[in-house]
Amino acid sequence: MDGTFSVAPRQFTQAYVISVPIGTTAISCVYALLTWKQQSIYEELLQAVVDKCQEYDLYHDTTVVTDFEKATLQAITSILGEHVSTQVCFYHLTQSTGAGSK
């Protein structure tokens, strides 16, 4: 899960992408334009994904990789449950500390 700000149209805060692992790669399968960076917005997005997965008899993984945003991490636990573990992405760590800008 990852939000990108530079490509979002002006009326949105971010373009959000959810990718899933398939074999040795990952496929981007959910694209969303979000208006705010709030837990309630992330919960609404995740609930829509869960609802659609249930409709098609799909399941979600037990591990989610995302950035360090607290609202995202809390939304994952709130919607997907306590049994889903979250991992934060090393790339996002380097970006947040400035180490990735060299």
Backbone torsions as a table, in degrees:
resi	resn	phi	psi	omega
1	MET	NA	134.8	-178.2
2	ASP	-158.6	136.8	174.8
3	GLY	-102.4	140.5	177.8
4	THR	-124.3	131.1	-173.6
5	PHE	-97.0	-33.5	-172.6
6	SER	-69.6	-22.3	-177.9
7	VAL	-101.3	-2.2	-179.0
8	ALA	-73.8	135.4	174.2
9	PRO	-58.1	155.9	-173.1
10	ARG	-51.2	-37.6	-175.9
11	GLN	-78.0	-2.9	179.5
12	PHE	-117.8	154.1	178.0
13	THR	-82.3	-39.0	-176.2
14	GLN	-155.4	154.7	168.3
15	ALA	-98.1	125.8	-174.7
16	TYR	-112.9	136.3	-177.2
17	VAL	-126.8	134.1	173.3
18	ILE	-116.4	124.3	179.3
19	SER	-113.0	152.5	177.4
20	VAL	-124.9	144.7	177.8
21	PRO	-74.0	134.1	173.9
22	ILE	-136.9	110.8	-176.5
23	GLY	63.9	-126.4	-178.0
24	THR	-97.5	11.4	-178.3
25	THR	-131.9	-176.4	175.4
26	ALA	-131.2	142.1	-179.1
27	ILE	-115.0	126.9	174.4
28	SER	-73.6	120.8	-174.6
29	CYS	-124.2	-13.3	177.4
30	VAL	-129.6	127.5	175.2
31	TYR	-123.0	131.4	-179.3
32	ALA	-141.9	140.0	172.4
33	LEU	-98.9	118.3	-174.6
34	LEU	-109.5	142.9	-176.6
35	THR	-87.1	-23.6	-178.2
36	TRP	-144.4	165.6	174.1
37	LYS	-106.5	72.0	-178.4
38	GLN	-128.1	152.0	179.2
39	GLN	-55.9	-41.5	-177.8
40	SER	-63.4	-34.8	177.6
41	ILE	-68.6	-44.6	178.4
42	TYR	-64.7	-37.6	177.8
43	GLU	-63.7	-41.9	178.8
44	GLU	-62.2	-42.8	177.3
45	LEU	-62.3	-50.4	-178.1
46	LEU	-63.7	-38.1	179.1
47	GLN	-64.7	-39.1	177.1
48	ALA	-62.8	-40.2	178.3
49	VAL	-66.3	-45.6	179.3
50	VAL	-60.7	-45.0	179.6
51	ASP	-59.3	-43.9	-179.6
52	LYS	-67.9	-38.8	177.2
53	CYS	-62.5	-41.8	178.6
54	GLN	-64.7	-38.5	178.8
55	GLU	-59.9	-37.5	-178.8
56	TYR	-98.8	10.5	179.3
57	ASP	58.0	42.5	175.5
58	LEU	-103.4	162.4	178.0
59	TYR	-124.3	159.5	176.7
60	HIS	-101.8	154.6	-178.8
61	ASP	-69.4	168.6	179.1
62	THR	-98.5	3.0	176.4
63	THR	-133.2	133.4	178.1
64	VAL	-123.1	130.2	176.8
65	VAL	-104.0	129.1	-176.7
66	THR	-149.7	-173.8	177.9
67	ASP	-85.2	-166.9	-174.5
68	PHE	-93.1	10.2	-175.5
69	GLU	-70.6	121.5	-176.0
70	LYS	-59.5	-40.5	-179.4
71	ALA	-61.5	-38.2	178.2
72	THR	-67.3	-46.9	-179.9
73	LEU	-60.1	-41.5	179.4
74	GLN	-69.0	-37.0	178.9
75	ALA	-65.3	-39.0	178.4
76	ILE	-60.0	-48.1	179.4
77	THR	-64.3	-42.0	-177.7
78	SER	-63.7	-43.7	-174.3
79	ILE	-92.6	-43.7	-175.6
80	LEU	-87.9	-21.7	175.0
81	GLY	108.5	163.4	-178.8
82	GLU	-66.2	-25.7	-177.2
83	HIS	-73.5	-15.3	179.3
84	VAL	-84.5	123.6	178.7
85	SER	-89.8	148.3	177.4
86	THR	-112.7	141.1	174.2
87	GLN	-124.1	138.0	177.5
88	VAL	-95.4	145.7	-172.4
89	CYS	-81.7	130.9	179.3
90	PHE	-60.6	-37.9	178.1
91	TYR	-57.0	-45.4	-179.3
92	HIS	-67.3	-31.9	175.3
93	LEU	-62.4	-46.0	-178.9
94	THR	-65.8	-33.6	178.2
95	GLN	-69.6	-39.0	-177.0
96	SER	-74.6	-22.2	-179.4
97	THR	-98.1	-6.3	-179.4
98	GLY	88.9	-6.8	-178.6
99	ALA	-68.5	-25.3	-178.1
100	GLY	-86.8	-0.8	-176.9
101	SER	-92.0	1.9	-178.6
102	LYS	-90.7	NA	NA
